[in-house]
């Protein structure tokens, strides 16, 4: 599989207000702070509140909306969690996990 080429930002290009993306996770946001920690430059993004190494960020046109990121409400998360918990309890009660063991 061929890698998609992208341009990593120069550490001098990152400034507060710049819109950037972290390609490993697709996280996009505006830079709210730039700090140097242990000799590396980090940018804090408004979308996560987390720091990302500046040399691993790429420039982008606009932040990704919540819908595009696939974010969900707390209610949706809890509903999904309860469904998964119910499925796990059913499997536990049956004593099987639907795996195929090859004895031997």
Secondary structure, 3 states (H helix, E strand, C coil): CCCCCCCECCCCCCCCCCEEEECCCCEEEEEEEEEEECCEEEEEECCCCCEEEHHHEEECCCCCCHHHHCCCCHHHHHHHHHHHHHHHHHHHHHCCCCCCCCCC
